[in-house]
Amino acid sequence: PKSGKVDEVKDDKKEEEMKEDKKEEETKEDKKSIKADYPKIIYASRTHSQLKQVIKELKNVYFIKNNEKYKLLTTILGSRDQLCVHNISYNYKGTMLNNMCKRVRKSGECMYHNGLKHLYKYKHLFTTPMDVETLNDIGKGNNSVGQNIHFCPFYATREIQNECHVILLPYNYLFEESTRRILKLDLENCIIIIDEGHNIENVAEEAVSFKIRDSDLNLFLESIKATLSILEKVNDIDKEMQDKINVDELFMLNRSINSLITWLENERLERNDRKKIKERHKTYEGNKIFDIFENNNINISKSNFENFNNLLSNMIELLNKYINDFKLSQIDVKNVNKYIATIDNVKKAFSILFSDIVKNCIEYFQLYINEEKVLYNESNDPNKVYDHMKKFTKIKTKIAYDNQNNYTMSKTISLLCFSATASLCGIIKEKVNSIMY
C-alpha cells in the first residue's frame, strides 16, 4: 500500500511537470505570434526619472486603462544597478555587481533568478505599466500585488520584452549597438519614439566613441599576467578553461598591446591654432585609423577581431571564476575587479572600432591623441575611463583642468564621432518601421 501511494505521488508530480512544460511551450508560441502580429513601440527618454513620468501618464491612457479584451504588455529596461534586488546590490555596483551576479546565478544561490522559470505565471503583471521602483518591489514580494512572488526584475524585463507591445528604455540602450545585442533588443518593424529628440545628438555620438588611456593599457598587461598565473595553477583541475584560453594567443595579445603602448608613446603631439585647439594633439581620419591598428606590430584588424574578442571574454570568465580563491590566484580581489573592468573597457572600445557603423560611416570619425591631467586616485581606475572625455570641435577652445597638484599626465587615444548620423544609421539598418522625435 505504501509503495502504491508513493507511485501515485510520483505520477501526480510527473503530470504537474508535464503541465508546466506545456505552459512554457505555449508561452514560446505566444511570443512568436505576438512578434509576428504586432509592431512594438519603443519609447526612449534621457533618464529613468523621465521614464517614470511617462509611465504615470501611460497608466491613464484610456485604451490601457479600460480595455479588458486587448491588454497591452509593457516593460521598462534598466541596468543591474537599477533592477537587481539581491542583497549583493547593496555592496556592489557596475562591473563588480555584474561579476557577483554571474557568480550567485551560476551557484544557484539567487532565489530571484531561480524564480524566472515561473515568469509565465506573472505575465499579467506587465499589463499595468510599472516603473523601476514598483517592478523591484513586486520582484522582492514586498508589493501587495506581488505577494509570494519572487523573480529577478533585471532578467524578467529582458525575457518578457519580446512579448511586449511597449518597451521603455534610456537613450543609451537604444543607441549602443553592444547594449542592444546584450539585451537581444529586436528593432525590426518597431515604432521608435524618442522623447526630447534635441537631446539625442551627444548621446548618439558618445555611443560610438571611446577613450583608452596609457594607464588602462598598462593595467591590461597586468591582467594578462594575472590570467597566465591562474592558468598555470589550474592546469590540472580546470580543463575547460585550458581549452578556452590559448596561451600562445595570450602572448600574441601581450605583444600587440605592448606595440600599441609603444606607438602611443612615440606619437608627437603638436598645437594647431587653425583648429582653435590649444592643447597638443594629433588626429587621424578615414582608413588611416584602421591602418594604425593593422600595422605598427599591433596586428589587430576586423578580420581577426572575433578571435581577439573571444579571448577577452574568456579572460574575464577565468578571472571572475577564481576571484575569491586567493590561495589559487594570490591576487587581491580589488585588483582582479580592476583587471576585469579594464578588459571589459578595452573589449568595448575595440568592438566599437571594428563595428559596421564605424566602417560604413568612417567620414564622421576621427582618432584623437592627446595628453590629460588625471588625478592620481583616478589614473588606475578603469571605471573613470570616460570621466574626463573631452570632444573637440571648431568652436571648442582650451580644456580646463583641476588646479590641484596631485595629478599625473596620461597620454590618451580616443575615437570620436562628430555626427549622430552614424548611430542612427546603425538603428535604421535594423529595419525599423519608423522613428519619431
N, C-alpha and C positions, 0 to 999 in steps of 0.2 A: 504493500500500500504506500509506503513512504517513497519508494522509487517511482511509483506512478505519479505521485504529487510533484516530485522533482521534475519528471518528464513534462507534466502539464505546465509547470512554471517556465521551463526551457522553451516549450512550444509558444507560450504566450509572449515570452521575451523575443523570440525569433520573429513572431508575427509583427510585434511592435517595431522591431528594427526594419522589417521589410516595408512597413508603412512609412517610416521615417525616410528610407531610401527613395520610396516612390514620390514623397512630397518634395524631396530635394531634386529629383529628376523633373518633376512638374515645374518647379521653380526655374530650373535651367531653361526649359522650353518657353516659359513665360518671358524670360529675359530675351530670348531670340525673337519672339513675336513682337515684343514692345520695341526692340531696336529697329525692327523692320517697318513697323506701322507708324511710329511717332517720331518726328524730328525733335530732338531735345532743345531746350532753351538753356543756354549757358550765360549766366549773369555775372560779370566781373566788376569788382569795385576795388578801391585802393587799399582799404583796411577792413579787418573783421568788425570793427565798431560800426563802420558804414554799412556793412552787410547786415548787421543786427537791425538797423533801421529799416532796411529793405524787407527783411523777414517780417518785421512788425506790420508793415503795410501790406505785404503779401497775404498775411492771415486775414485781412479784411476784404480781399478780392471776392466778389460775390460768387463767382464760379467755384472757387476753392472752398469758401465757407458754407455754401448751401447745396452744392451738387453732390448728392449721395450716390448716384449711379456711377459717375466717372470721377473717381478720386485721383487727383494728381499726386504723384510721388515726388517729394522734394528733398534734396540733401545739400549740405554745405561741406566743402573740403577745407582741411586745415593741416597744420604740421603736428608732429608728435608733441611739441611743446604746448600746443593748444588742446589736443584731443586725447593725450594719454591720461588715463585715470588710475593707473597702477601707482603704488607708493613710491616707486623709483623716480617718478616725475617731480617729486619734492626736492630731490637732491641732485638731479642731473638735468642738463639742458643741451640742446644742439646735438653735435656729433656724439657726445658721451651718452646722451639719452638714447640715441639710435642704437649704439653698441649694446647698452644694457637691455634694451627692448629685445634685441636679437637673442641675447643670452637667456632671458627668462622665458621667451617663446620656445626656444629650442629645448629647454629643460622641462617644458610643460608646466611651469610654475605660475603662469599668468592666467588666473581664472577668467579674466575678461576676454582674452584671446581665445581661450578654450570654449567660451560661450558662443563664439561665432558660428559654430556648427548648427545652432538653433536659430540663426538670424531670420530664416524664412518665417518663423513664428511671430517675429516682431515687425514685419514689413508694414503692417497697418500704422505703426507709429509715425512713419515717414509721410503719411498723408497730411499731417499737420506740419507746416514749415517750422523748423527748430533752429535756434542759434546755437553757438558752441556751448554756452553755459547750460542750456536746457538739455542738449544732447549728452553732455557729460554727466549731468545729474541722473538722467534715465539709465545711462550705461552702468553707473555705480549702484543703481537701485534706490537712490535717495529721493526720487520723484514719485509722487503718488501714482502717476501713470505707469511708472516702470518698477513697481514693487515686485520683488522676486525675479527681477531681470538683471542679468549681468552680461554685458558684452563690451568689446573694445570699440569706442566711437571712431578711433582713427581708422581701423580696418573695416569697420561696418560701413562707413561712408564710402570707402573705396570699392567695397564689394557690391553695394546696392546702387552705385551711380549708373551702371548700365541699364537698370530698370527705371531710373528716374526720368521724369519729364522736365524737371527744372533742377539745374545744378548751380549753386552759388560758390564763388571762389575769389581769392585775391588776384590782382593783376598778374603777379609774377608766376602763378600757377598756369596761367594761360599762355604767357609769352616764352617761358623757359622750356625748350624742347626736351631737355633731360627730365624735368619735372613731369611733363605730360606723359613721357614714356614710363616713368616710375609709377605714376597714378593710373596708367592704362586709360588715359582720357581720350576717348574716341570723338573726334570733331566732325566726322563725316555727316553731312546733311544737318548739322546743328545751326541753330539761330543764335548768334553771339551778340549779347547786349553789353556794351562797355559803358559803365557809369562814369560821368565826368571825363569824357574822352580827351579833353585838353590836357589831362594829367598823364596820359599814357606814353608820351614821347620818351621821357627819361627812363621809365621802367622798361620800355621795349628795347631801348639802346643798351641798357645795362644787362638785360637778359642774354645778350650775345657778346658781352665784353668780359674780360678777365684781367687780373693782375697777379703776377708772381714776383716776389722779392728774392734777392740772392740768399737771404736768410732762410726762406722757405725751401730753396733748392738744397742748401746745406743740411737742413733738417731732414729733407727727403733722403739724402745719402745716409744719414744716421738710421733712418727707418729700414733701408736696405740691409745695413749691417745687423740690425736687430732681427730682421727676417731670417738672414743666414744663420745667425746664432741659434735661433729657436729651431730652425730646420735641422741643424746638426744634432741638437739634443733629442728631437723626436724622430730621428731617423728610423729607429726600430719599432716605434709604438704608434706612428701615425702614417700609415701607407697612403691614405687618401690625400693628405696634404703634400706628401712627397711626389705623388703623381701629378698634382695640380700645379706645383711650382717647379719649374725647370731652373736649376742652379746656374746653368750656362746663360740662360736668358736674364737672370738677375745680374750677372756680371756684365752682360751687354748693356743692360739698363743703367748700371752704375757708370759705365764708360760714357754713355750718351748724356747723362745728367752732368757728369764732370765736364764734358765738352761744352755743354750749354753754359755752365758757370764760367768756364774759361772765355768763351765767346763774349759773354755779357761783360766780363771784367775788361776785355780788350776793346770794347766799343768806345770810341772817342766821342764825347758829348760836347756840343757847341751851342752858343746862343744864336738865335735867329730873330733879329729885331723886325724883320719884314712880317713875320707871323705874329708879332706882338707877344711873343712868349719870352719872358725874361730869364727863365731858368735854362740851364744847359740841358740839351736833349738831342735825340736823334729819331728820325722816323723812317719807316719803310712802308711801301704801298704795293698793291697788286700782288702778283705771283712771287715777288721778291720775299714776301712774308713766308711762303711755303719753302722757298729755296733755302732760307736760313736754317730751318729745321731738318731739311733733307740733306744738307751739306754740313760743312764745318765739323765733321766727325760726330755730329749729333745723330744723324740717321734715323729720324722719326718722321714718317710720312703717312699719308692717308692709306697707302697700300699695306703698311704693317701696323697701323694703329689698332686694329682689332686685337691682335696678339698682345700688344702693349697694354691695352685697356683691360683685357682679361687677367694679365699678370698683376696689375694694380689691384683689381678686385680680389684676387686670391691672396695677395699680401695683406689686405685689410681683413679678410676672413681668418687668416692664420694669427695675426696679432690679436684680433678680437677673441679668438678661441682660447688663447693662453695668457690673456691679460692678467688674470688673477692667480696664475701659477708662478709665484715669484721664484720658487726654487728652480723651476724649469727655465724660465726666461731670464731671471736675475735682472729684470728691468723694472724700474719704478712705474707704477700704474699711471701716474700723471704723464710721464714721458711717453708711454705707449699710446695714451689717448692723443697726445700731440702728434705722434707719428701717424696715427690713423687719420686724424683731421688733415694733416699735411698731404698724405697720399690722396685723400678724397678731393682736396682742393686742386691738386695737380691733375688728377683724373678729370675733374670737371672742366679745367682750363683747356686741356688737350681735346676733350670731347667737343668743346665749342670751336676750337681752331680747325678741326678736321670735319666739322659738320657740313651738310649740304648747303645750309643757309650761308655760311661764310664763303664757300666755294662759288655759289651761284650769284652772290651779291658782293663780291670782293671789292667793288668800287666804293662801297660805303665803309670800308675798314682801313685802319692804319695800325701798324705796330709802333708803339711809342716807348722809347727807352729814356729814363731819367734817373735822378738821384733824389731821395727823400730824406728828410729828417724824421726819424722814428724814435719814440721814447724807448728806453732800454727794456722796460717791462712789457713792451708790445712787440719788440723786434723778433722774438722767437715764438709768438703766439699766432698760429695759423688762423685762428678764428677772427683775428683782426685784419685779415688779408685785404678786405675791401674798405676798411675804415678811413684810410687816407686817399682813396682813389680820387684823382683829380683829372677831369677831362679838359682838354684844351680846345678852344675854337678861336676864330678870328677876333672875337670880342673879349676873350679872357686874357687877363694880364698876370701879374706876379702871384705866385702861390704863397699864401700866408702860412707861417709855421708857428708852432708853440715857442714862446720866448724862454722856456726853461732850458737849463744847460744839460740836463740828464738825457741826452739823445745820442743816437748813432746815425751815421749816414748809411742808407740802404739803396743799392742800385736795383732798379725795377724794370721789368718788361711787361708791357700791357698791350692787350689787343683792344682797341677802342672802336666802337661803332658810332657813326655820325648820322644815322638816319633810322627812324622807326620802321622804314620800308622793309629792311632785312627781316625783322621779326614777323611783321605782318605777312610777308611772302611765305614764311615758314608755316603760318597758320592757314593761309589760303590754299597751299598745296595739299592740305588735309581734306580738301573737297567740302568745305563748309557751305551751308546753304546761303547765309548772309551774315554781314556784320553791321551792327547799328551802334552809333555812339553820338 
